[in-house]
């Protein structure tokens, strides 16, 4: 499973398997089916904000690729540097 950091204001996922923290999943329980071991199947479209890290096992098409970038960070929310506006990778 590849991990990605959201680099757009919002990125949406309509299908696939996600690796999320319990906090990320609890905010989206209406759209996820728990699979165990921090894995969830997307049952309805879900969105993530800039700076969130997720694991994603699904198709990354060209439009989605513009909203995310690969990372080795753990799922969750990364801290941002307020002075530069860039997200730490």
N, C-alpha and C positions, 0 to 999 in steps of 0.2 A: 504494500500500500504506500503510495507516494503522499508526502505531506506538502501542503501548500499554505502560503500566507496570502491573505486577501489584500490586494494592493489597490483596489477600487473602493469607492465610497461604500458600495454594496455589491455583493456577488450572490447569485442565486443558483441553486442546484435542484433539478427536478427529478433526478433518479440517481441510483448508485448506492454504494456503501460508504458511510462516513465513520471516521474515528474522531470522537469528540470527548471533551471533559464532561463530567456530570452536570456542571453548570451550563455548558453550551447545550446539552441535550435537554435539560429541564425547561429551558425557555422555548423549546421547539417540540415538546412531547406530542402535540397534535399532528405532527407531520413525520414522526419517526417511529420505526418499529425496532425495539431493542433486540440485539442479537447476542449480547454478552461480550465481555472483554473490551468494553468501551466502543463497541461497533454498533452501528445503527443503519437500518435500511430506510432510505428516503421513500415515504409513501405519498407525500404531497410536497410541492415546492417549498424549499427553505432558503433563507437568506442569511448572510454573514456580513459583518461590518469590517471596515478597513482595520488591519492589524490582527485580526483573528487568525489562528493557525488551526487547520483541520487536516485530517487524513482523508484521502478520497480515492476510492477504487471505482472509477467510472471513466467514461469518455471525456477527455479534455478537448473540446472542439476549438476552432480558431477564436470565436467570440469569447469563450470562457478563459482561454489562455491569456487574453488581454487583461483579465481581472485578477489573476493569481500569479504567483511565482513559486517555484519549488523551494523547499527549505528542509532542513533537518531538525528544526525546532519541534518541541513537544506541542501537542494540541493545547489551545487556550488562547489567551490574549497577550500579545507581546507589548512591552512598554515602548512608547515612542519618545523620541527626543523632541521636546517642544521647540527648541531653537531652530532645528533644521526642517522639521516637518516630515522627516523620513523615518521609516520603520526599521528597527534593527532586525537583521536577518541572522 
